[in-house]
């Protein structure tokens, strides 16, 4: 996200940073408020107001795991999410 704003200096990085901070606070205070992402039951997508970005995350009992900052104009996040879930399944199956 930072690189995107560096490449497009006409955009307001201060406003985007404030919107990101608001999104983070909202997710911490209301983790179930965002809609589910695609067909993933536990993954949520919170759109960062005023930007083309969204946070993909999973809420556990004691933490929020940010999976990706998704450029909503593209679809690379689906592949990233599938890799993350496969890595988590491997990690938990080894314990």
VEXMI-877522 format. One record per residue (C-alpha): chain; residue number from 0; x, y negated, z; residue in three letters. Coordinates in pm, 1 decimal, always signed. Layout:
% VEXMI-877522
 unit pos       xx       yy       zz code
    A NUM        X        Y        Z  ALA
...
END
This chain:
% VEXMI-877522
 unit pos       xx       yy       zz code
    A   0     +0.0     +0.0     +0.0  UNK
    A   1   +285.5   -234.0    +86.9  UNK
    A   2   +452.6   -165.3   -249.3  UNK
    A   3   +128.8   -240.4   -433.5  UNK
    A   4   +106.1   -584.6   -273.8  UNK
    A   5   +475.3   -652.5   -344.2  UNK
    A   6   +416.8   -573.5   -712.4  UNK
    A   7   +110.0   -801.3   -720.9  UNK
    A   8   +212.4  -1121.1   -540.0  UNK
    A   9   -111.8  -1295.1   -639.2  UNK
    A  10   -294.7  -1073.6   -387.3  UNK
    A  11   -334.0  -1181.6    -26.2  UNK
    A  12   -118.4   -947.4   +182.9  UNK
    A  13   -211.9  -1130.0   +504.6  UNK
    A  14   -582.5  -1060.8   +449.4  UNK
    A  15   -507.8   -700.2   +351.4  UNK
    A  16   -298.5   -650.6   +666.7  UNK
    A  17   -579.6   -791.7   +880.9  UNK
    A  18   -830.5   -562.5   +708.2  UNK
    A  19   -601.0   -263.8   +772.8  UNK
    A  20   -577.9   -354.8  +1142.4  UNK
    A  21   -958.2   -379.3  +1159.1  UNK
    A  22   -991.4    -40.3   +988.0  UNK
    A  23   -749.3   +118.4  +1235.8  UNK
    A  24   -938.5    -22.5  +1535.1  UNK
    A  25  -1270.8    +92.4  +1393.8  UNK
    A  26  -1142.2   +444.8  +1334.6  UNK
    A  27  -1002.5   +467.2  +1687.7  UNK
    A  28  -1324.5   +338.8  +1845.0  UNK
    A  29  -1568.9   +519.1  +1612.4  UNK
    A  30  -1387.8   +811.5  +1445.3  UNK
    A  31  -1705.9   +969.6  +1307.6  UNK
    A  32  -1835.0   +647.7  +1147.6  UNK
    A  33  -1673.2   +697.0   +807.6  UNK
    A  34  -1825.1   +933.1   +552.0  UNK
    A  35  -1674.5  +1273.7   +480.0  UNK
    A  36  -1422.5  +1291.6   +196.6  UNK
    A  37  -1525.3  +1510.5    -96.0  UNK
    A  38  -1609.0  +1862.2    +24.4  UNK
    A  39  -1380.1  +1859.7   +329.2  UNK
    A  40  -1580.7  +1898.5   +648.0  UNK
    A  41  -1343.0  +1732.0   +895.9  UNK
    A  42  -1176.2  +1475.8   +668.3  UNK
    A  43  -1312.3  +1121.5   +668.3  UNK
    A  44  -1251.2   +833.7   +428.6  UNK
    A  45  -1258.6   +479.1   +565.2  UNK
    A  46  -1249.3   +209.4   +297.4  UNK
    A  47  -1032.5    -87.7   +388.2  UNK
    A  48  -1253.3   -390.4   +328.8  UNK
    A  49  -1145.1   -623.4    +48.6  UNK
    A  50   -888.5   -379.4    -96.1  UNK
    A  51   -873.9    -83.5   -334.1  UNK
    A  52   -745.4   +136.6    -52.7  UNK
    A  53   -896.7   +380.2   +192.6  UNK
    A  54   -760.2   +577.5   +486.1  UNK
    A  55   -808.0   +953.1   +478.1  UNK
    A  56   -798.3  +1090.0   +830.1  UNK
    A  57   -893.7  +1369.8  +1066.0  UNK
    A  58  -1010.0  +1301.3  +1421.1  UNK
    A  59   -911.1  +1552.7  +1687.3  UNK
    A  60  -1005.1  +1546.6  +2053.9  UNK
    A  61   -710.9  +1325.4  +2147.8  UNK
    A  62   -573.6  +1168.3  +1829.8  UNK
    A  63   -639.2  +1039.5  +1479.6  UNK
    A  64   -426.2  +1195.1  +1205.4  UNK
    A  65   -386.5   +970.0   +900.3  UNK
    A  66   -341.4  +1195.8   +599.9  UNK
    A  67   -306.7   +936.2   +327.9  UNK
    A  68   -356.1   +574.4   +234.8  UNK
    A  69   -558.8   +638.2    -76.9  UNK
    A  70   -562.7   +414.2   -382.0  UNK
    A  71   -932.6   +449.8   -462.6  UNK
    A  72   -862.5   +374.2   -829.4  UNK
    A  73   -674.1   +705.7   -855.5  UNK
    A  74   -733.0  +1064.3   -743.9  UNK
    A  75   -391.8  +1174.7   -616.0  UNK
    A  76   -525.3  +1199.2   -261.6  UNK
    A  77   -715.2  +1519.6   -332.2  UNK
    A  78   -389.7  +1699.0   -411.5  UNK
    A  79   -219.1  +1542.2   -109.3  UNK
    A  80   -506.0  +1648.9   +115.2  UNK
    A  81   -503.4  +2008.3     -7.4  UNK
    A  82   -126.8  +2025.3    +62.3  UNK
    A  83   -175.0  +1877.1   +409.9  UNK
    A  84   -445.2  +2131.7   +495.9  UNK
    A  85   -234.9  +2419.9   +364.2  UNK
    A  86    +62.3  +2299.2   +572.2  UNK
    A  87   -160.5  +2274.0   +881.2  UNK
    A  88   -296.9  +2625.2   +827.6  UNK
    A  89    +58.8  +2757.8   +799.7  UNK
    A  90   +169.5  +2565.3  +1107.8  UNK
    A  91   -118.2  +2689.4  +1322.3  UNK
    A  92    -95.3  +3048.1  +1195.9  UNK
    A  93   +269.9  +3060.5  +1310.2  UNK
    A  94   +178.1  +2971.6  +1670.1  UNK
END
